[in-house]
């Protein structure tokens, strides 16, 4: 009987003791998941940290920024201690999610490489009750110096609704740069010259921007440091024509069936003048959406100057509408809508063949609402030409075309009232006046002479 009693006593004591030793001496280290927004410690930098220990639970975490012999504590946190007496009753912390700001510029550290050091321990008894420890180190870069910009081109004469070119040099890699025109950003690209630190940016003034518009070169490095550099420029003003377009019932009956506006069609059917209501929707809401769509396309550009010489216009064509025309639409003598004409309408014989205005790469060939069948050609560095209202298209995105290659035929698709070509030039995401790009003297004075001057210069 005594032996049985002793065995029971031993079992009651030894089994929990063995379990306790196995549990508290477990060897699984905590898991650490780190999300870093960037290699560079820029302003507003926040480190996302998830720590997990599903065995004995978290004991403490310590995060610091280390550079040579200098260390700055970013976070120290301890979790409730679980003793033998509270082992069964205590609620252990198995997981924590931490968001830690890293304000490197306040710590007095030098520019250069540093380490973010993360140390997490659990509540195991290993290591003389220090627990299992996970140590993670992540390399980061402290950079407080803004990029340097050197503007290389000297003259920049631009007209309202016109184009320009700035060539500049950067002294740091991995920099986002370009030209600001008012609130618009025009990205700069390397690749025009052998030296990769020389960048070129085509920029534009839209039809609303005239004298007094501010312009400068801007650059932002990977650490978020920014720099601005002004450049000498002169802006010529330009007056655009006013034009009145009378919308007839015949035009509405002819064109409105071409457009299907889906669920909105039922609303037009119940209106006093269904076709007129549909036209107003097309000329406002749909026009805005279509313009936004085509202006996004030139972002698909190559860092090569694909074109050469003046851009060609449709041979033997007459101008029917000019760039920047302020259009007022009237129905039975009453003003009903308005818009701006962001291209030049060219009329020739019906279904005339359309040649590419210059060498480039087709980046759009599809029907786009009011524009109808539309082809857009990339000429490099964010410069593109647009051809719309086509009756047919014989090219596809990705095709390379030479100047004069037939890309389609004139037509009256979209909102066109008669057979013609609507031709536009685009710089990045702004319509510009095609007259400049048809003029060899303007191209030489404002574009190619600048490029040639930089090519003959040497830069150490």
Secondary structure, DSSP 8 states (H G I E B T S, - for coil): -HHHHHHHHHHHHHHHHHHHHHHHT-----EEEEEES-SB--TT-EEEEEEE-SSS-EEEEEEEEEETTEEEEEEEEE-----STTTTTS----EEEEEEE--GGGTT--SEEEEEEEEEEES-SHHHHT--EEEEEEEEEE------EEE-----EEETT-EEEEEEEESSSS-EEEEEETTEEEE-BS-SSSSTTEEEEEEE--TT--TT--EEEEEE-TTS-EEEEE---EEE-----EEEEE--HHHHHHHGGG---GGGHHHHHTSTTHHHHHHHHIIIIIHHHHHHHHHHHTTS--SS----S-----TT-EEEE-TTEEEEEEETTEEEEEEEE-SEEEE-STT-EEE-SSSEEEEEEEEEGGGEEEEEEE-STTEEEEEEEESEE---TT-EE-TT-EEEE-B--TT-SSSBEEEEEEETTEEE-HHHHH-HHHHIIIIIHHHHHHHH----
